[in-house]
Amino acid sequence: MRELVVATAQLDMVLGNKEANVEKAIRYIAEAANKGAEVVCLPEYFNTGFGYNDIAKMREELSKQAEPIPGPTIQRLQQACKAGHVGVIGSMVEVVQGKLYNTAFAISPSGELIDTYRKVHLFQVESQIVQRGSGWQAFEMDFGKAGIMTCYDAIFPEAARALALAGVQVIFHPAAWMDPFLPQWMVATNARALDNQVWMISVNRVGKDELFTYFGRSRIIDPYGNEVLECGEGEDFAVMKIDLNKVKEFRGSLNFIGDRQPGTYRL
């Protein structure tokens, strides 16, 4: 266990303009590297955006923009990671045999694609566009075990709990969380950190698309459920050092995972 320097890249995306969005992300990755970050988290659907006001149009546009993983976008991010020696977490539309997924990814500071996660909890119209994933898993980064939840996953305790049971110290949470759900964003991100005594790195997008307005307010929450960083409502970027020893410290005095009693309740 040790300290970890993380960066939150709270971006406004141009709907459907993959080139502009990827270029912006790469600039932020370089800035994160210059400021000593070891890993930077991007928002959900960082390279395309998502919200078209017509289902047929949304399906058509996202199908055009979707890529395999790895594919061109991931390869560009891998090059940026390797150049700056910084890891990246984010989410994008993946295509597999004609089916679309909202797939999160983790790239190491050496440029290796070390994990992918297909979103399980699909929000409203999203379920008409992409396929559901099948579950969560921990992965190893230089600092230890981490995991990913995507946006709406944070509402469901099972997601973070599965990762905590797998031994993660940090959960990265790329999101595109919209108005009017700011109170739920605050409660869910705090609760998932406290429930599981982990660090939550929750990075939300800003701006508007054809469906929603996104309020940003990206957050870093410590294992005690305390907010230690919060961004504003415009495009923003922050770098912060977090103490991973807090996970062991808190669990050493009061271990929620150890004290839980699964399977003992009567319905």
C-alpha positions in Angstrom: 0.0 0.0 0.0 1.1 3.6 -0.7 0.1 7.0 -2.0 -1.4 7.2 -5.5 -1.7 10.3 -7.6 -4.9 10.4 -9.6 -6.4 12.8 -12.1 -10.0 13.5 -12.8 -10.7 14.8 -16.4 -14.2 16.2 -16.4 -14.8 16.7 -20.1 -17.5 18.2 -22.3 -17.9 16.0 -25.4 -19.0 17.0 -28.8 -21.8 14.6 -29.7 -20.6 12.3 -32.5 -17.2 14.1 -33.1 -14.9 11.3 -32.2 -11.7 13.0 -33.5 -12.3 16.2 -31.4 -13.2 14.2 -28.3 -10.2 11.9 -28.5 -7.8 14.8 -29.2 -9.1 16.5 -26.1 -8.7 13.4 -24.0 -5.1 13.0 -25.2 -4.4 16.6 -24.2 -5.7 15.9 -20.7 -3.7 12.7 -20.5 -0.5 14.6 -21.3 -1.4 17.3 -18.7 -2.0 14.6 -16.1 1.4 13.1 -16.9 3.1 16.5 -16.6 1.5 17.0 -13.2 2.8 13.7 -11.9 -0.5 11.7 -12.1 -0.2 7.9 -12.2 -3.7 7.3 -13.6 -6.3 9.6 -15.1 -10.1 8.8 -15.2 -12.2 10.0 -18.2 -16.0 10.2 -18.3 -18.4 7.6 -19.7 -18.7 7.5 -23.5 -15.7 9.9 -23.6 -15.1 9.7 -27.3 -18.6 9.9 -28.8 -21.1 11.1 -26.3 -24.4 9.3 -26.3 -27.7 11.2 -26.2 -29.5 11.6 -29.5 -33.2 12.5 -29.3 -34.3 9.7 -31.6 -33.8 6.1 -30.8 -33.3 5.0 -34.4 -30.8 7.9 -35.0 -29.0 7.0 -31.8 -28.7 3.4 -32.8 -27.5 4.3 -36.3 -24.9 6.9 -35.1 -23.5 4.9 -32.3 -23.2 1.8 -34.6 -21.2 4.0 -37.0 -18.9 5.2 -34.2 -18.5 2.0 -32.3 -15.1 0.2 -32.4 -13.6 -3.1 -31.4 -11.4 -3.0 -28.3 -8.6 -2.7 -28.9 -9.2 -0.6 -32.0 -8.2 2.9 -33.2 -9.2 4.9 -30.2 -7.7 2.5 -27.7 -4.5 2.4 -29.7 -4.2 6.2 -29.6 -4.8 6.1 -25.8 -2.2 3.4 -25.4 0.4 5.6 -27.2 -0.5 8.6 -25.0 -0.2 6.5 -21.9 3.1 5.1 -22.9 4.5 8.5 -23.9 3.5 10.1 -20.5 3.8 6.9 -18.4 0.3 7.4 -17.0 -2.6 5.0 -16.8 -6.1 5.8 -18.2 -9.6 4.6 -17.3 -12.7 5.5 -19.4 -15.7 4.1 -21.3 -16.7 3.9 -25.0 -19.0 2.1 -27.4 -17.6 -1.3 -28.3 -18.8 -3.4 -31.2 -18.5 -7.2 -31.1 -20.1 -9.2 -33.9 -22.5 -6.5 -34.7 -23.6 -6.0 -31.0 -22.9 -2.8 -29.1 -21.7 -2.5 -25.5 -20.8 0.3 -23.2 -17.3 -0.9 -22.4 -15.0 0.6 -19.8 -11.2 0.0 -20.1 -8.1 0.3 -18.1 -4.7 1.0 -19.7 -1.5 0.8 -17.8 1.3 3.5 -17.7 3.2 1.2 -20.1 0.4 1.3 -22.6 -1.0 -2.2 -21.9 -4.7 -2.8 -22.1 -5.1 -4.5 -18.8 -8.9 -4.7 -18.3 -12.3 -4.2 -20.0 -15.7 -4.1 -18.3 -19.1 -4.1 -20.1 -21.6 -2.1 -18.2 -24.2 -4.2 -16.4 -26.8 -1.7 -15.2 -28.1 0.1 -18.3 -29.9 3.4 -17.8 -33.3 3.8 -19.4 -32.9 4.4 -23.2 -29.4 2.9 -23.0 -30.9 -0.6 -22.7 -32.4 -0.1 -26.2 -29.0 0.6 -27.7 -26.3 -1.5 -26.0 -26.1 -5.0 -24.6 -25.8 -5.8 -21.0 -22.5 -7.0 -19.6 -22.1 -9.9 -17.2 -20.2 -8.8 -14.1 -17.3 -7.2 -12.4 -13.7 -8.1 -11.8 -10.7 -6.7 -10.1 -7.5 -6.0 -12.0 -3.9 -5.3 -11.0 -2.3 -1.9 -11.5 1.1 -0.8 -10.3 -0.4 0.4 -6.9 -2.5 -2.8 -6.3 -6.0 -4.0 -7.1 -8.6 -1.7 -8.7 -12.0 -2.1 -10.3 -14.4 -0.2 -12.5 -18.1 0.6 -12.2 -19.8 2.7 -14.9 -22.3 5.5 -14.1 -25.6 3.9 -13.1 -23.8 1.0 -11.5 -23.2 3.2 -8.5 -26.9 3.0 -7.6 -26.7 -0.7 -7.0 -24.8 -1.9 -3.9 -24.0 -5.2 -5.5 -21.6 -3.7 -8.0 -19.2 -2.1 -5.5 -19.6 -5.0 -3.1 -18.5 -7.5 -5.8 -15.4 -5.5 -6.3 -14.7 -5.1 -2.6 -15.0 -8.8 -2.1 -12.4 -9.2 -4.9 -10.0 -7.1 -2.9 -9.9 -3.7 -4.6 -8.7 -0.6 -2.8 -9.9 1.8 -5.5 -13.0 1.9 -7.7 -12.9 4.0 -10.8 -16.3 5.3 -11.9 -16.6 6.9 -15.3 -20.0 8.5 -15.6 -22.4 10.7 -17.7 -24.8 11.5 -14.8 -27.4 14.1 -15.7 -29.9 16.6 -14.2 -32.0 16.4 -12.1 -30.1 13.7 -10.3 -27.4 15.6 -8.5 -28.6 14.5 -5.0 -28.5 10.9 -6.0 -25.0 11.3 -7.5 -23.8 12.6 -4.1 -25.4 10.0 -2.0 -24.5 7.0 -4.2 -20.8 7.9 -4.6 -20.4 8.5 -0.9 -22.3 5.4 0.1 -20.4 3.0 -2.2 -17.1 4.3 -0.8 -18.3 3.9 2.8 -20.2 0.6 2.3 -17.0 -1.1 1.0 -14.3 1.0 2.7 -12.7 1.8 -0.7 -11.6 4.9 -2.6 -14.1 6.1 -5.2 -12.9 8.1 -8.2 -16.1 9.3 -9.8 -15.6 11.3 -13.0 -18.7 12.8 -14.6 -19.0 14.7 -17.9 -20.4 18.2 -18.4 -22.3 20.0 -21.1 -25.4 19.0 -23.1 -26.4 16.6 -25.8 -29.8 16.2 -27.5 -31.3 14.5 -24.4 -29.6 15.6 -21.2 -27.7 18.2 -19.4 -24.7 16.9 -17.4 -23.6 18.7 -14.2 -20.1 17.5 -13.7 -19.2 17.6 -9.9 -16.7 14.8 -10.3 -15.6 13.6 -6.9 -13.0 11.6 -5.0 -14.4 9.9 -1.9 -12.2 8.3 0.8 -12.9 4.9 2.4 -14.6 6.6 5.3 -17.2 8.1 2.9 -15.7 11.6 3.1 -15.5 13.8 0.0 -11.9 14.9 -0.4 -12.2 16.5 -3.8 -15.1 17.9 -5.9 -15.0 19.6 -9.3 -17.4 22.3 -10.4 -20.0 22.2 -13.1 -17.9 23.2 -16.1 -15.0 21.4 -17.8 -12.4 20.8 -15.1 -9.3 18.9 -14.4 -7.8 18.0 -11.0 -4.8 16.0 -9.7 -4.8 14.7 -6.2 -2.7 12.4 -4.1 -4.7 9.8 -2.2 -3.4 7.6 0.7 -4.2 4.0 -0.1 -3.2 3.0 3.5 -6.6 4.5 4.6 -8.3 1.3 3.2 -6.2 -1.0 5.5 -6.4 1.5 8.4 -10.2 1.7 8.4 -10.8 -2.0 7.8 -8.2 -2.8 10.6 -10.4 -1.0 13.2 -13.8 -1.8 11.8 -14.2 -4.3 9.0 -17.5 -4.1 7.3 -16.8 -6.9 4.9 -15.7 -9.2 7.8 -18.7 -8.3 9.9 -21.4 -8.8 7.2 -23.8 -11.7 7.5 -24.8 -12.8 4.0 -27.6 -15.2 3.6 -29.1 -14.9 7.1 -32.2 -12.9 6.4 -35.8 -14.1 6.0 -38.0 -12.6 3.4 
